[in-house]
Amino acid sequence: MAELEHPLKPEIQAVRAAILASDDSITERIKWKAPSFVHSGDDRVTFRLAPKGIFQVILHRGAKVKDTKGFAFEDDSGLVEWLAPDRGVVTLPDAKTVKAKKGLLVKLVGRWMKATAA
């Protein structure tokens, strides 16, 4: 993160810190040059910091595709574009959007972590 050059770097750092502070069971590692958040030993949420003009948060159940039979996640946030039943992306195009949606995003991440830990 210290070497990150991105127009939304302060916002990215604020969201990162808020996610980590939201739940002691969430840990972090760097994956593909971006923060990836881990719960129960598996990556569950990964930041996508390219292209440079936007900031995306990817919700997933790990690097390998998993069977979605029996998996459901109720999303009422309106933030996520679902690419599959267990993979979604939140796109934050600018600082104003990040600031406005940060609290809702952190809650979404917390619910996702719990739902995918089972």
C-alpha positions as CSV (number, residue, x, y, z in Angstrom):
1,M,0.0,0.0,0.0
2,A,2.9,2.4,0.7
3,E,3.9,2.1,-3.0
4,L,0.4,2.4,-4.4
5,E,-0.1,5.2,-6.9
6,H,-3.9,5.6,-7.4
7,P,-6.1,8.7,-7.5
8,L,-8.4,7.2,-4.9
9,K,-5.5,6.1,-2.5
10,P,-6.9,7.9,0.6
11,E,-10.3,6.4,0.0
12,I,-8.9,2.9,-0.6
13,Q,-6.9,3.2,2.7
14,A,-10.0,4.4,4.6
15,V,-12.1,1.5,3.3
16,R,-9.3,-1.0,4.1
17,A,-8.9,0.3,7.6
18,A,-12.7,0.2,8.2
19,I,-12.9,-3.4,7.0
20,L,-10.1,-4.5,9.2
21,A,-11.5,-2.6,12.2
22,S,-15.0,-4.0,11.7
23,D,-14.2,-7.6,12.8
24,D,-11.2,-9.1,14.6
25,S,-11.6,-12.4,12.6
26,I,-10.8,-10.6,9.3
27,T,-7.2,-10.6,8.4
28,E,-5.4,-9.2,5.3
29,R,-2.8,-10.2,2.8
30,I,-1.7,-8.7,-0.4
31,K,-2.8,-10.5,-3.6
32,W,-2.3,-9.2,-7.1
33,K,-0.7,-6.0,-5.6
34,A,-3.9,-5.2,-3.7
35,P,-5.4,-5.9,-0.3
36,S,-7.3,-9.2,0.0
37,F,-9.3,-10.0,3.1
38,V,-9.3,-13.4,4.7
39,H,-11.9,-15.2,6.9
40,S,-11.5,-18.7,8.1
41,G,-8.2,-19.1,6.1
42,D,-9.6,-18.2,2.7
43,D,-9.6,-15.0,0.7
44,R,-13.2,-13.7,0.5
45,V,-12.9,-10.1,-0.5
46,T,-10.2,-8.6,-2.8
47,F,-9.7,-5.0,-3.9
48,R,-9.2,-4.4,-7.6
49,L,-7.1,-1.3,-8.1
50,A,-6.8,-1.3,-11.9
51,P,-7.6,0.4,-14.1
52,K,-6.3,3.4,-12.2
53,G,-9.4,5.5,-12.5
54,I,-11.7,3.2,-10.4
55,F,-11.7,1.2,-7.2
56,Q,-13.5,-2.2,-7.2
57,V,-14.3,-4.6,-4.3
58,I,-14.6,-8.2,-5.4
59,L,-16.7,-10.6,-3.3
60,H,-15.8,-14.2,-3.8
61,R,-15.5,-17.6,-2.1
62,G,-11.8,-18.1,-2.8
63,A,-9.6,-18.5,-5.9
64,K,-11.1,-21.8,-7.0
65,V,-14.7,-22.0,-8.3
66,K,-16.9,-23.7,-5.7
67,D,-20.2,-25.5,-6.2
68,T,-23.0,-23.0,-5.6
69,K,-25.7,-25.6,-4.9
70,G,-27.1,-24.7,-1.5
71,F,-25.3,-21.3,-1.3
72,A,-27.4,-18.2,-1.1
73,F,-26.6,-14.7,-0.1
74,E,-29.3,-12.1,0.4
75,D,-28.1,-8.8,-0.8
76,D,-30.2,-5.7,-0.1
77,S,-27.3,-3.2,-0.4
78,G,-27.8,-2.4,-4.0
79,L,-24.0,-2.1,-4.3
80,V,-23.2,-5.4,-6.0
81,E,-23.2,-6.4,-9.6
82,W,-23.5,-10.2,-9.3
83,L,-21.4,-12.0,-11.9
84,A,-22.3,-15.4,-10.5
85,P,-24.3,-16.6,-7.4
86,D,-21.1,-16.4,-5.3
87,R,-19.1,-13.7,-7.1
88,G,-19.9,-10.0,-7.2
89,V,-18.2,-6.7,-7.8
90,V,-18.8,-3.3,-6.2
91,T,-17.5,-0.5,-8.4
92,L,-16.6,2.8,-6.7
93,P,-15.8,5.3,-9.5
94,D,-14.8,8.4,-7.5
95,A,-14.1,9.7,-4.0
96,K,-17.6,11.0,-3.5
97,T,-19.1,7.6,-4.1
98,V,-16.5,5.9,-1.8
99,K,-17.3,8.3,1.0
100,A,-21.1,7.9,0.6
101,K,-21.0,4.1,0.4
102,K,-18.2,3.2,2.8
103,G,-20.4,2.4,5.8
104,L,-22.8,0.3,3.7
105,L,-19.8,-1.5,2.0
106,V,-18.2,-2.4,5.3
107,K,-21.5,-3.9,6.5
108,L,-21.8,-5.8,3.3
109,V,-18.3,-7.2,3.6
110,G,-19.0,-8.3,7.2
111,R,-22.2,-10.1,6.1
112,W,-20.3,-11.7,3.2
113,M,-17.5,-13.0,5.4
114,K,-20.0,-14.6,7.7
115,A,-22.1,-16.1,4.9
116,T,-19.1,-17.6,3.1
117,A,-17.3,-18.9,6.2
118,A,-19.9,-21.7,6.7
